[in-house]
Amino acid sequence: MVRSTEWREALERYRWIDRYLAGEAFAAYVLSEEMRVRDVLSKLGISVGETPANTSGAYPLLVLAGLVFWGGRAALETLRGPRASRRQGAAPGWRPAGLIAAGIALDLALMERAGFVAASAALFWLTARAFDRRHPVRDLLFGVGFSAAAYLLFVRVLSVTLPPGPMARWF
């Protein structure tokens, strides 16, 4: 498989590094990684198979606080009634749900061919349009900027492979 044209194309498309190992070389690599991880765990005072007592931290609490805040805000807007939403420019009826559904469909359809940034920008833009039709250019610029920032964060910092699409040469 690793010598096939399809594999080479996948390596290039996803910008993967070809690190195929087989047999004894693979077994030696696994053993060295296990020893390396055990060493790191012992330096942290964690024995193998033990879970740290404190697995929570600031990040989960920040996410929880955000969920509580935005959930409360959504509940407040719901209690205010439909007139408050219409004053802010939101469209009544099924239009918002249709735009969000179209954004999700476009995201899925464009992800491989156009790449993460373009596909996600379309999703963000259509979602913003579902809630406020007054600022299309601002929403588009935000969608592109946020998508590019998310792509860089995932690919460069977290080492998550995402399809770059035609923008591969810029990232």
Buried (B, 14 or more C-beta within 10 A) or exposed (E): EEEEEEBEEEEEBEEEEEEEEEEEEEEEEEEEEEEEEEEEBEEEEBEEEEEEEEEEEEEEEEEEEEEEEEEEEEEEBEEEEEEEBEEEEBBEEEEBEEBBEBBBEBBEEBBEEBBBBBBBBBBBBBBBBBBBBEEEEEBBEBBBEBBBEBBEEBBEEEEEEBBBBEBEEEB
